Amino acid sequence: MKFVTAIIKPFELDEVREALSAIGITGLIVPVSRPAVPLRTAPCYFPPLQSIPRG
């Protein structure tokens, strides 16, 4: 038994599946993943501190 891990583009899945079945590989697990895109955050604005009169 061999374990092969491959990362392919979604539109190439059918072509890869056909090629694997042509050489006799029948078992195939295809997990769906999403790209890791960083979340966009709004820029933070901190107003300058005002001096507090002590007295």
N, C-alpha and C positions, 0 to 999 in steps of 0.2 A: 504494500500500500504506500502511496506517495501523497504528500501534502504540498499543495502548490498554492501560493498566495499571489494574487495579481490585482493591480489597480488599473482599471480600464475606464474609458469614457462610456457613458450610457448608450450612445448611439452605436458603439462598436460591440455591444453585448451579443447581438444575434450572430454576428460574424465569428466571434470567439466561440460561442456555443456550438456552431456548426463545425468549426475546425476541431474542437475537442471531441465531438461525437464521431467525426471522421476517423480519428485515431483510436477510438474505442473507449473513451472516457464518458461514462453515463451520469455519474453523480456530480451535481453542481449546486453550490449554495451561493446565492447572490444577495448579500445584505444591501440595503439602501442607506446611503449616507448623504449628509449635507456638508457643504463646504464650511470650514471654520472661518467665519467672517467676524471680525471684531465689531462689537456693538458701537454705534455712533452715540456719543454723549454730547450734550449741549455744553458749550464752554461755560465755565464757572466764573462769575464776576464777584469779586470781594471788594466792596468799597473801602477806601482808606479809613483807618481808625481815627476817630476824633478824640482829641485830648479831653479828658474829663477833669474839670476844675476841682481841685481838692481844697477844702477850706472850711 
